[in-house]
Amino acid sequence: MNTSGPIAFTLNGAPRSLPAATSPTMTLLDWLRGPAGLTGTKEGCAEGDCGACTVVIEEADGSRVPVNACLALLGQMHGHRIRTVEGLRGPAGSPHPVQRLLAEADATQCGFCTPGIVMTAWAHAREGGDPHDALAGNLCRCTGYRPIVEAFAALEDDGAAPPPAPAATARQLESPGQVFHRPDRLRELLELRAAHPEAWLLAGGTDLGLRVSERREAPPVVICLSDVPELKQLEVTPAGLRVGAAVTYRRLLAAIAAEPGYIPLVALLRRLGSRQIRGMGTLGGNLGTASPIGDALPPLIALGATLRLAGFSGERVMPVETFLTGYRQNALGPGEVIREVWIPRPPAGSLFAAEKLSKRPDQDIATVGLSALLTLKAGRVVAARVALGGTGPRAARCAPAEASLTGQAWSREVVEAAAAALEGAIAPLSDLRGSAAYRRIVAGNLLRRLWHRASEAA
């Protein structure tokens, strides 16, 4: 049975227990800048794009996960360790070495974005990796990136251990007119889902959170998936990947970064938002929201990925391409949830591509996505799966392009014919990210790119 109690977490090393009237769907950013009086964390876009609101989640294993406070809900933060820029000060109020290094490198200009950059830098000093990738989720409106990147490259970890875990045992967080459930087992999740079919199913919240941060919605019932162990399992096998619906992109990337066959998928996922977004976002959430421009959907379809859906009547397995039924619509039945995703490993000798075109390389919504898996034998295409996103109401395969490729010799002429068939088959819409004509040309060119890249690699 769920136990009720206050929202509790550790903030800058000290335990905090919030008043019972605190809304569990208030954003962490609003709470920090309002009741907490910690205004170092800034609001720039309220969409998870600019990084001005970056704070860091300190994990028990010592890792540091930067997240966007504008998208994180207080109910999601229950039981976590949160660090804001105010929490980096020394005992006498002296600046942290990260802050001092950025200042000495002339890596600050107007200063508005600097607190978020400082928090990203503090996490990067522990997590490592490419400084450009670390900074991709922080926009500097004064365009001072060169000294910031140089400062990131010179950072050293301060070696600080995570603070003690918060005393957060409540599984049900309530405020007037709202209930925020945090089930910790699958059966409890299914019971809640059956009892509250209208509830929000909240995974990372990097998409759903916009309904709070921008539209100021206050859902009466939320069911948070992040504590359900059956949804957090991650297994890498010779045959493929088994990914729980609540596994974050951060965890998934760490598991497959060096896995043969998945290199194109890894490259695409590194462009799926920023480190802040990947620290919270999940594959299950991308599937559940069923956006036609969801970055992960075309590669899942191309690879023949399947979903395991769980409900009280049992479990069923369904291909991703069948699960997506329309614009932001899916095939979940009453009382069902996504339990896991199975992603087959591309066959040896096959060609796998996962492409995304957007207005800027990093931290941007896709205009068109194309993924393809071609099985080649003796110089011929014996099987082809070509999936598109951003060219219709849902991500889907393009049968005419596949038919043009299958059974043909692998050649530039055949790919050209397939690209022409693809362009003639799709009917994309025009919007702010691109006209229908532009999307049609881009989709064909992304298929042509597969030929050129494969030729260069040969």
N, C-alpha and C positions, 0 to 999 in steps of 0.2 A: 504494500500500500504506500502511496506517495506520502511523504512527510512534509508538512508546510513549514515555512520559516522565512526569514529575511534573506535578501540578496547579500551575499558575503564574499569578499575577495581580499587579497592582499594588495595594497596600493603603496608603491614606493617603500616597500619593506615593512609596512605597518598594517595590521588587520583592520578591515572596515566592514561594518554591518549597517546596512541602509535602513531607513525608516520604513515601516510596513506600507505606507502609502506610496512609496516610490514605484513608478511604472516599470515593469520589467522589459517593456519595449521602448523605453527611452533610450536614445543612442548614448553610448559612452561619451561621445564628444559633448552632447548637451549637458550631461551630468557633470563632466569635468569643468566645463566653463561656467556652469550655473551653480548648483548646490555645493560642489567641491571647491569652487573658487580657484581652480588651477587653470589659468588662462594662457599658459605657455603653449598649450595645444591649440592650434589655430583651425578655423573653418575656412576653407578655400572654395571647394566645389560642392561638397556634400554628396559626392557621387563616387568617391574612392579613386579619383583620377589624379589629384594634384599632390597628395602625400603630406599636405600641411598639417594634417591631424594625426600623423603617425605616432603611435605608442608601441611599446614592446611587451609581449607576453613572455614571461620568464618560465621556462619549463623545468620540471623537477630534475631532468637530466643535465641541466645547465645550458641548454640551447636557448636561443633568443629569437622570437618570431615577431617581426614587425607587422602590425595590422593597422587598418584604417579605422580610427575611432568614430568616424562619421557613419560607418555601416555596422559597427559592432553594437549589439543591443546589450543592455545591462544584464538581462537574463542569461545571455551567452557567456558573460564574464564571471558568473557565479562559480566560485571555486578556483579561479585563476590568480596568478601573480601578475600584476600590471605595473609597468614602469613608465612614468611620464618624464618630460624634460626636467621638471622640478626635482625629480628623484635622483638626478645625476650629480647634484651639488655635493661638495665636500662638507664635512662636519661644521666648518666655520663659514659655509656659504661660498667656498672657493669653487671656481669652474672645474668641471671634469676635464681630464686630458683630451678627450675628443673635442670638447668645446674650444679648448685652448689651441689645439692644432688647426681647427677650421679658421679661427680668428687670425692666427699667425700666417696662414696660407692665403689670406685675403679671399677666403671662400664665402664671405658674407657680403651682401650689398644692402638692399632695403631691410632685410632681416625678417620679413614676414614668414618666409618659407623655412627659415633656419632651424627653428625648433624641431620640425618634422625631419629635416635632413640630419640633425644631430642624433635623433633617435634611430634613424635608419643606419647611420654610421656606427652607432654603438652596437647595434645588432650585427652589422657586417664585420666588425672587428672580431667578433666571436665566431661567426658562421663562415667567413671567408668567401672565396669565389671571385668572379669578375666584378670589379668596381662599377663598371657601366651597368651591369645587370642589377647590382644592388641599388643603384641610383635611379633606375628606370621608373620607379613609382613616385618620384619626387620632382615636381616641376619648379624651376627657378624662373620667375617672371622677369628677372633682370638679366637672364641669359648668362650667368656666370659659371657655366659648368666646368670649364677647364681646371680652375684651381680647386673646385670641389672634388673632381675625380682624382686629381693629384693627391689631395688630402686623404681621400679614401684609401688610396694605394699605400699610404704611409702609416695607416692606423695600426695600433697594437692593442690586443685584448687586455683589459684591466684585470682579468682573472677573478673577478668578483663572483662568489657563489650565489645561487638563487636564495631568496629569503624563505623562511618557514612557510609551509603550506597553510592556507586559510582553513579555518574551522567551518566548512560549508557542507552540511549534511542534508539540507532540505532538497527535496526533489520536486516540490511544487511551490512556485513563487507567485504570490498574489498581491494585487492592489485593487482598489475599487473598480469593478467592471472588467477586470482582466485576470486571467490565470495563465501562467507560463509553466508548462510541464517539462521536466527533464528526466524521462525514463532511463533506467540503467540496465534494461534487459529487453529483448525482442518481444517477449510475450506481453510485457507491460505496454510497450509501444503499440502493439496491435490492439490491445484493450482500449487504450486511449483513442486510437484512430477510429475504432468502431463506435465509441461513445461520443466522439466529437468529429463527425465527418466534415464539418465546416472549418475546422481548425487549420491554421497555417502549419505546414510541415517545414521546419526551419533546419537547414543543414549549415552551410557557411554563412548564408545571408548576403553574399556579395551581389546578388541580383534582387532577391526579395527585400533586402534591407533598404533599397531605394524607395519602397513604398512608405517607409517610416521617415527616412531622412529628407526626402523631397515632397512626398504627398501628405506627410504628417498623419498617416493612418495609425489607428490604435486598435489592433485586432483583439477581440475579447478572449480568444483561446489560441495559444501557440504550443506546438509540440516540438521540442528541440531534440535533434537526433544525435548530438555530438557525444553522448555518454553511453550509447548502446553498443556493447562490445561486438555483437554479431555484425554490425554495420561498419566496424573499424578494422576488420581483418584485411590483410594484404599479403598475397602469396605470389611469388615469382617461380614459375615452373618451366621445364623445357618446352611444354606445349603452349604456355601463355601466361597471362596475368589474371589473378582473381582479386578484384578490387572492391572492397566494401563501399557502400553508398556514401558513408560519412568519412572516408579517407580523404585527407586534404591533398591538393595538387603538390604541396610541398613534400609530403611523405611519398607520394607516387613518383615524383621526379627523383628523389634520393634513391629510390629502390631500382629504377630502371635507367639511370643516367649512363651506365656502361653496358647495358644489355644489347647484344647484337640483334639487329632486325628492327629495333624500336627507335633508332637514331632519328628518323624524320619526326616521329611522334614526340620525342624529347625536345627537339628544336621547336616544334609548334607549341608545346606546353610552356616552354620558357617565354613565349610571347603571349601566353594567356594571362593578361593582366601583369601586375607587378609582383614583387615578393610579398607585398602587403596583401594583395588579393589571393595569391597562391597559398598564403599561410592560413586562410580561412575557407576559400572556395573548394568545392568538392565535385567529383565527377557525377555523383548522384544528383546534385543540385542542378548541374548543367543539363542533365537528362530530364529532370522533373519539370523545370521551367520550359523546356522544349522550344527555346528560341530558334528561329530559322537561321540565326547567325551565331549560334553557340559554337565556339571554336573547336570543341572536342567532338562534336557530333559527326562531321564528315569522315574523319579518320576511323571512328568506331564503326561506322557503316561500311566503309571500304574494307576493313579488316574482318568483317562478319561477326562483330561483337554481339553477345547476347546478354540479356538481363535475367536475374532471378528475382521474381516478385513474390512477396510473402503476404499472406492473409490468414485469417482463422480457418478458411476452408482448405488451406494447404499452400503449396508453392507451385509456381509455374515458370517456365523458361520461355523467353520471347526474344526474337532478334530485335536489335535496336531500330532497324529500318521499319519494322512493323509497329514498334512501340510509339514512334512519333506519328501522330495521326493528323495533325493540322497545325495552324498557327498557335503556338503556345498550348497545344493540346497533346495529351498522351493517352495511352491505353490502360492506365491504372484503374482497376475496378474498385467498387465500394469497399473500404476497409483495407485496401492493399497499400504496401509501401515497396520501394525499391530496396532489395536487400544487398545485391552485389552485381558487379559487371564482370563478365568473362571476356577477355580480349585475346584472341588467338595470336600466336606468334607468326609473323609472315613466313611462308615456306622458304626453304633455302633456295637461292637462285631467283627468287621473285623480285620484282621492282615495286617498291612501296614509296609513295610520296604523300606528304601532308603539307599543303600550301595554304597560305593566307595572305590576302592582299588588303591592306588598310592604308589610311592616309599618312600614317607614320609607322615606323617599324615596331615600336614598343608601345605598350599601354594604350592600345586603341581597338575599337570595335571593328570587326571584319566587314569589309565591303563585299568580298566574295571569298569563299573557302572552297578548295578542291582537294580531295584525297583520292588516290588511286592505288590499287593493288593489281599488278599484272603478273600472271604466271607464265613463264617462258620455257619452252622446250624446243631444242634444235632450231633456234632462231625464229620460232613462231609463238604467237600469243595464244595459249590454249584456254586461258580464262581471264576475264577482266571484270573488275569492280571499280566503277567510277562514281564518286559521291560528291554532291555539291551542297554548299550552304550559301545563303544570301541571294539565291536565284528563284525563290518560290516561297510558299507559306511554311514549308518545313524543309529540313535537310533530307535529301533523298538521292537515290541512285539515278543515273542517266542511262536508260536502256539503249537509246540509239547510238550513243558513243561506245558503249560496251559491245554492241553488235558489230560496229565498224571495226573494232579491234580484234575480236575473237576469231581465231582460225586464220588470221592473216600473218604474213611475215612481219617481223619487227623492223619497221623502216620509217623514215621520215615521211614518206608519202602516205603510209597508212595512218600515222598519227595526225597528219594534216587533214585527212578525210574524216577521222574521228572527231577532231576539233570542230570541223565544219558541221558535222552531224550534231554535236553538242550545242553549238551556237544556234542551230535551227530548231532545237527541241525545247529550249528553255524559254520562259516568258517572265523575266524578272520585272519588278516594279522600279519606278524611279523615286528616289528620295534624296535627302541631303547628302548622303554618302556616295551617290552615283546614279547616273541615269540608267534606264533599262538598256540602252544601246551600249553604254560603257561596260555594264556588268556582263553583257553577252560577249563582248570582245575579250574582256579580261578572263572569263571562264575558259574560253577556247585557248587563250594564250597560256594559261596555267597548265593545261594539258600538253601544249607544245613544249613548255619548259621541261616537262618530264623527259621528253626525248633528248633535248639538248644536254641536260644534266647527266643522263645515263650515258650519252655518247662521250661526254668529257671524262667521265669516270672510267670508261672502258680502256 
